[in-house]
Amino acid sequence: MAKIQRVIDNSLINSPADATSIEYNPAAGGKKTVSVGPRLIPIQIASGYTTNVSAGVTLPNLGACLAIYNNAGAVGSVTVGASVSTVAAALTPGATDANGNVGVACPPNAWTYLSAGNNQYVISTAATLLVYIIEDPTRFIQETPNRVAQNIPGFAPPINS
């Protein structure tokens, strides 16, 4: 099994001085205090963009975090799995399948936040579950092969004498 690590593009990092400059509001003469939520991005598909994953959608990269709004008056469910071949259909809230996937309950008229982790396929029980990717400049990558051995069950590295 390959070792996965989260990486970030260094061009997206602000220095402490830049952060202070960004949070200062010259027109008001002080620091900004309004709390703003995460930037939500629709999922890119072949025909454009969507928030409807009732037919199943492949996420653009590993490590995506999802914000899900249930726009219905009843509990819905979202299932996240490795691929379309490992998720046969959206599972009901709390239900599990043979691949270890679970139907994540989404309360009515409320937000649910979910990390897809190493999974890249998402499907919902209804089109009323609006699924967004939370903008994040980081992503998961596999480490180079010479480091993979540490994740093999039963592998013991050589002892240096």
C-alpha positions as CSV (number, residue, x, y, z in Angstrom):
1,M,0.0,0.0,0.0
2,A,1.4,3.4,-1.0
3,K,2.0,6.0,1.6
4,I,-0.1,9.2,1.0
5,Q,0.8,12.6,2.2
6,R,-0.8,16.1,2.0
7,V,1.1,18.8,0.1
8,I,0.6,22.5,-0.5
9,D,1.7,24.8,-3.3
10,N,4.1,27.3,-1.6
11,S,2.9,30.1,-3.8
12,L,-0.4,30.1,-1.8
13,I,1.3,30.7,1.6
14,N,1.2,34.2,3.1
15,S,3.9,35.5,5.4
16,P,2.7,36.9,8.8
17,A,3.3,40.4,7.5
18,D,1.1,39.7,4.5
19,A,-1.6,38.2,6.7
20,T,-1.6,41.3,8.9
21,S,-1.9,43.5,5.8
22,I,-4.8,41.5,4.4
23,E,-6.8,41.5,7.6
24,Y,-6.4,45.3,8.0
25,N,-9.2,47.5,6.6
26,P,-7.8,50.9,5.8
27,A,-11.3,52.4,5.2
28,A,-12.4,51.4,8.7
29,G,-9.1,52.1,10.3
30,G,-8.9,48.7,11.9
31,K,-8.8,45.0,11.5
32,K,-11.6,43.1,9.7
33,T,-13.7,41.2,12.2
34,V,-16.5,39.7,10.0
35,S,-16.3,35.9,10.0
36,V,-16.5,34.5,6.5
37,G,-17.1,30.8,5.8
38,P,-15.1,28.6,3.4
39,R,-15.2,29.2,-0.4
40,L,-17.4,26.5,-1.9
41,I,-16.8,25.2,-5.4
42,P,-19.1,23.1,-7.5
43,I,-17.7,19.8,-8.7
44,Q,-16.3,19.8,-12.2
45,I,-17.7,17.2,-14.5
46,A,-17.4,16.5,-18.3
47,S,-20.4,18.8,-19.2
48,G,-19.4,21.6,-16.8
49,Y,-20.1,21.9,-13.1
50,T,-22.6,20.4,-10.7
51,T,-23.7,20.2,-7.1
52,N,-26.0,17.3,-7.8
53,V,-24.3,13.9,-7.1
54,S,-27.4,11.8,-7.1
55,A,-26.1,9.9,-10.1
56,G,-22.5,9.7,-8.7
57,V,-19.5,11.9,-9.4
58,T,-15.8,11.4,-9.3
59,L,-14.0,14.1,-7.3
60,P,-11.1,15.9,-9.0
61,N,-8.4,14.9,-6.5
62,L,-7.8,12.9,-3.3
63,G,-8.1,14.7,0.0
64,A,-11.1,16.8,-0.9
65,C,-13.3,18.2,1.9
66,L,-17.0,18.5,1.1
67,A,-19.7,20.9,2.3
68,I,-23.2,19.4,1.8
69,Y,-26.4,21.3,2.2
70,N,-29.6,19.2,2.6
71,N,-32.3,21.4,1.0
72,A,-35.1,19.0,2.0
73,G,-37.2,18.6,5.1
74,A,-36.1,15.0,5.6
75,V,-32.8,13.3,6.4
76,G,-30.6,12.4,3.3
77,S,-27.4,10.6,2.9
78,V,-24.1,10.9,1.0
79,T,-21.8,7.9,0.4
80,V,-18.1,8.5,-0.4
81,G,-16.0,5.6,-1.7
82,A,-12.8,4.9,-3.6
83,S,-14.4,4.5,-7.0
84,V,-17.7,3.8,-8.8
85,S,-16.8,0.1,-8.7
86,T,-16.6,0.1,-4.9
87,V,-19.9,2.0,-4.4
88,A,-22.8,0.2,-5.9
89,A,-25.4,2.9,-4.9
90,A,-26.0,5.6,-2.3
91,L,-26.5,4.0,1.1
92,T,-29.2,5.1,3.5
93,P,-28.1,7.0,6.6
94,G,-25.9,4.8,8.8
95,A,-26.0,1.8,6.5
96,T,-22.7,0.1,5.5
97,D,-21.6,-2.2,2.6
98,A,-19.1,-4.9,2.0
99,N,-16.4,-2.4,1.0
100,G,-16.6,-0.5,4.3
101,N,-18.5,2.5,2.9
102,V,-21.1,4.2,5.0
103,G,-24.1,6.4,4.3
104,V,-23.3,9.6,6.1
105,A,-26.5,11.2,7.5
106,C,-27.3,14.7,6.4
107,P,-29.9,16.4,8.6
108,P,-32.7,18.3,7.0
109,N,-32.2,22.0,6.0
110,A,-28.6,21.9,7.5
111,W,-25.0,21.8,6.5
112,T,-22.8,18.7,6.8
113,Y,-19.0,18.8,6.4
114,L,-17.2,15.7,5.3
115,S,-13.6,14.8,4.4
116,A,-13.3,12.4,1.5
117,G,-9.8,11.4,2.5
118,N,-8.4,8.7,0.1
119,N,-11.8,8.4,-1.5
120,Q,-12.6,10.0,-4.8
121,Y,-16.2,9.0,-5.6
122,V,-19.4,10.5,-4.1
123,I,-23.1,9.7,-4.5
124,S,-26.2,11.0,-2.7
125,T,-29.7,9.6,-2.0
126,A,-31.4,12.7,-3.6
127,A,-30.8,15.7,-5.8
128,T,-31.8,17.9,-2.8
129,L,-28.3,17.2,-1.3
130,L,-26.1,20.0,-2.7
131,V,-22.5,18.9,-2.6
132,Y,-19.6,21.4,-2.9
133,I,-15.9,21.1,-2.6
134,I,-14.4,23.3,0.0
135,E,-11.5,25.2,-1.6
136,D,-8.2,24.0,-0.3
137,P,-4.8,24.5,-1.9
138,T,-3.6,21.2,-0.5
139,R,-4.0,17.7,-2.0
140,F,-2.9,14.1,-1.4
141,I,0.0,12.6,-3.3
142,Q,1.8,9.3,-3.1
143,E,5.3,9.3,-1.8
144,T,8.1,8.0,-4.0
145,P,8.4,4.2,-4.2
146,N,11.5,4.0,-2.0
147,R,9.3,5.0,0.9
148,V,6.4,2.7,0.2
149,A,7.8,-0.3,2.1
150,Q,7.0,1.1,5.5
151,N,3.3,0.5,4.9
152,I,3.5,-3.1,3.9
153,P,2.0,-5.3,6.6
154,G,4.7,-7.4,8.3
155,F,7.5,-5.4,6.8
156,A,10.4,-4.9,9.2
157,P,13.1,-2.5,8.1
158,P,16.7,-3.7,8.4
159,I,18.5,-2.9,11.7
160,N,21.7,-1.0,11.2
161,S,24.5,-2.5,13.2
